[in-house]
Amino acid sequence: MIHFTVRSSLALLAAGLVAGFAAPGGREDEVTYAKQIAPLLQRRCQVCHQPNSIAPMSLLTYDDAKKYLTEIKDRVTAREMPPWHIDKSVGIQEFKNDRSLSEPEIAMIIRWIDGGAPMGDKKDLPPPVKMPDPNRWQLADSLGAPDMVIRSTPYTIASATQDKWYRPTVETGLTEPRWVRAIEVKPARPDSRRVVHHALAYLIQDEQGGITGLAESAHDHQANAGLFMEWAVGKVGQIFPADAGKLMLPGSKIRWEVHFHAIGEEVKDNVVELGVYFYPKGVIPKHRTVLRMFDMSRGSDLDIPPGEKTITQNFYTLQAAARLENFQPHMHMRGKAMSMEAIYPDGKRETLSMVNNFQWNWHVNYVYADNAAPLLPKGTTLVFTAWHDNTAANPNNPDPGQWVGWGDRTVDEMAHCWIDVTYLDQPDFDQMVAARKTRVTGMR
């Protein structure tokens, strides 16, 4: 049986690797802020923990960190921070955007805090890092400015009101077919980030005959335009593999669905922006990628009794060979875990990915590394399982005595997974599997 995924089999280094750190004038095994912790915070934390970013406090200095030692220890021990909630014991472990701390790094932070959080020698401090604007286009760091920016129409949210779902439709202005290599969605202003819970951008276009004249292998006839891109706290944008992309047609439109919530003060004229990066004109990627929602709640069929834990499951069979580009679970305040398994046509069953510590206020998009993205043959059944905890033991549960069903509000529940699916012709699939197998064999 050919393995269609590549798992990272590298064991985490023993916590003993953090031993032996030396600080001038200190014990041989002392961990200090200046020498070990400051560089780690720069790499993993400060992009969010800086003024005017999404984190509630800054961690740019030693004095900043000293104020929050208890919170830091609790959050890294529980693997809530940095926000990366993949179960590291099962499934694929190679991702393009892995922001997690390793076991030695967690041990080092705990050891520093338990040792009194010493500053150490200030000469060991790394130079300050100039943090980029957290409200910029994140993909611009590697791709430059978007080729097209599509904005929702403005919406003002009152200081005190129920949650609102705003659904305007806007024209893209396209007059010719264009293939998309990357997409990013974000609130236009920093204050809008405070009131936008999440935003969906649906691509509305005439697929019937709209792709006439394009390369036959560049699309899948069963693919619909559908959801183009989604944004929530924790998700940046997405750059598609070099052989894949999304297709925008002349006359296309974007239908927005923006979820707003009140924060105790009026915030006027909120706009959400969609940044689109095109392939050069005339470049047609070989494969078409479609963002699909795999729904465990079967529409609105979700039933969570008071004070109970539930398991919800659904099955999808691939009608064509495909490569999965990412894994993004979506639940609300009672969501605890979600897994994705593959049952191959020969009966073999394999766990591809699992989030075992879901945090409802972080919607992380786990983007697979190119050499690890699951390659699934036609006829593979994807099994999605969601766990909800409606008991008092769940610290996020607003009311364990409430019977909970499906709904848009955060006090309601959902259970689905967003995945960019790249559909493959059979010869291309066979070639990718052979190349993957050759690479794995060569590593052994």
Stockholm file with secondary structure:
# STOCKHOLM 1.0

chainA/1-444         MIHFTVRSSLALLAAGLVAGFAAPGGREDEVTYAKQIAPLLQRRCQVCHQPNSIAPMSLLTYDDAKKYLTEIKDRVTAREMPPWHIDKSVGIQEFKNDRSLSEPEIAMIIRWIDGGAPMGDKKDLPPPVKMPDPNRWQLADSLGAPDMVIRSTPYTIASATQDKWYRPTVETGLTEPRWVRAIEVKPARPDSRRVVHHALAYLIQDEQGGITGLAESAHDHQANAGLFMEWAVGKVGQIFPADAGKLMLPGSKIRWEVHFHAIGEEVKDNVVELGVYFYPKGVIPKHRTVLRMFDMSRGSDLDIPPGEKTITQNFYTLQAAARLENFQPHMHMRGKAMSMEAIYPDGKRETLSMVNNFQWNWHVNYVYADNAAPLLPKGTTLVFTAWHDNTAANPNNPDPGQWVGWGDRTVDEMAHCWIDVTYLDQPDFDQMVAARKTRVTGMR
#=GR chainA/1-444 SS CCCCSCCCCCCCCCGGGGTTCCCTTSCTTCCCIIIIIHHHHHHHTTTTSSTTSSSSSCCSSHHHHHHTHHHHHHHHHTTCSSSCCBCTTSSCCCBTTCCCCCHHHHHHHHHHHHTTCCCCCGGGCCCCCCCCCTTSCTTHHHHCSCSEEEECCCEEECSSCCCEEECCEEECCCCSCEEEEEEEEEESSHHHHTTEEEEEEEEECCCTTTTTTSCGGGCCTTCCCCEEEEEETTCCEEECCTTEEEEECTTCEEEEEEEECCCSSCEEEECEEEEEEECCTTCCCSEEEEEEEEESSTTTCCEECTTCEEEEEEEEECSSCEEECEEEEECCTTEEEEEEEEECTTSCEEEEEEESSCCTTCCCCEEBCTTTSCEECTTCEEEEEEEEECSTTCTTCSCTTSCEEBCSSTTSBCCEEEEEEEECCHHHHHHHHHHHHHHHHHHC
#=GC SS_cons         CCCCSCCCCCCCCCGGGGTTCCCTTSCTTCCCIIIIIHHHHHHHTTTTSSTTSSSSSCCSSHHHHHHTHHHHHHHHHTTCSSSCCBCTTSSCCCBTTCCCCCHHHHHHHHHHHHTTCCCCCGGGCCCCCCCCCTTSCTTHHHHCSCSEEEECCCEEECSSCCCEEECCEEECCCCSCEEEEEEEEEESSHHHHTTEEEEEEEEECCCTTTTTTSCGGGCCTTCCCCEEEEEETTCCEEECCTTEEEEECTTCEEEEEEEECCCSSCEEEECEEEEEEECCTTCCCSEEEEEEEEESSTTTCCEECTTCEEEEEEEEECSSCEEECEEEEECCTTEEEEEEEEECTTSCEEEEEEESSCCTTCCCCEEBCTTTSCEECTTCEEEEEEEEECSTTCTTCSCTTSCEEBCSSTTSBCCEEEEEEEECCHHHHHHHHHHHHHHHHHHC
//
